Amino acid sequence: MINDNYYRLKITGDDGEIKYSPVISVRLSDNADNRLIVFPTISDNMIHCSFEQNVAQGEITIYNIMGVVVKSIKITNKGEVDIDITDFKKGQYILQFSNAYQSESTKFIKQ
């Protein structure tokens, strides 16, 4: 099921003046076709990302626990990606996949 949601912000200035931001739409989908699967979630050298359908275009960004980008990968027409994490320091990381239609995040641990 796909849901279109529309949002805008009501902004009240220090002087009491009220302004509104432009309206943006956000498409939410609970369709399993868009799922990102990352395994293993604990690894010392490689992680594998797969999508339940090929991704026409997107980007995988990996952040350390402090929110600093440690790796970024552009994806074009792929259903699977292997990522070498050998050079990462031990710890927890957040992997985010995003494109024009969705953004999805998951965590993994580098041993």
N, C-alpha and C positions, 0 to 999 in steps of 0.2 A: 504494500500500500504506500502510495506517495502522497505526502501532504505538503501543500504550499502554505507557508506562514509569512505574514507581512509584519514588519516591525519599523518603528520610528521612535526616536528619543524625544522626550520633552525636556528641554534644557532651560533651567531657571538661572539667570545671572545673579550676581551679587546685588545688583540694583533692582531685582525683582522682575526684570524683563524676561518674557517667556518666548523661546524660539523652539522650532521643531526641526529635527534632522530630516534629510531625505528618507523616503520609504525604501526599505530594502526587502527583498523576498529571500526566504530560506526554504529550500526544499528538503524535507525530511523523508527518509525512506526506511521502512523496516524490511525491505526486500533482501533476502539472503544472497542474492546474486552479487551484491556489492561487498561482501565480507572479505576482510583482510585476515589471513591466517599466518602467524609467525611461529616457527618452531626450529630448533628447540628453544624454550624460553630461558634455559640456562646453558651457556656454551662458552668455550674458550677460544674458538677460532672462526666458526661460520654460523650464520643464521639463514634460514630460508623463508622467504615471503612468497605467499601464493594468494591469488585472487580467484574468486569463483567464476569470474569471467575476465577476458583479456581487457587490460586497461589501455585505452587509446592514447592517453597522455596523462601524466601525473608526476608527482615527485615524492620520494621518500626522504624524510629528514630525521636524523637521529640526534637526540639531545642527551647530554649528561644530566645527572640529577639536579645540577645547578641551573639548568635551562640553557646551557651553552651548546650551540650546534657543533657536533663533532664530525658529521658526515651528511652529505646531501647527494641524492642520486635521481637523475631524470629518468623517467620511464616512458617508453613509447611502444605500443602494440605488444605488450607482454602479459603473460598470465602468471609468471614466476620470476623471482629474482633471488640470487644467492648473494649475501653480503659478507665480506671478510671483516671480522672484528678483532683479528689477531693483535693489532696495534692499539686497541682500546685499553685503558686502565681498568682494573677490576672494579666492579660496582654495578649499579642499576642504571639502565638507560630507558629512554622513551623513544619509540619508533612511531613516527606519524606519517601516514600516507594522505596526500591531499591532491585534488584536482578541481576542476570547475564545478563539480557536482557533489563532492563529498569530502569529508575529512574524518579520518579514523585513527585512533592511537592505541598502542599497546605497550607493555613494558617487557623488558628482557634483562637478564643478568649476565654480565661478562665475568667468568671465573678467573 
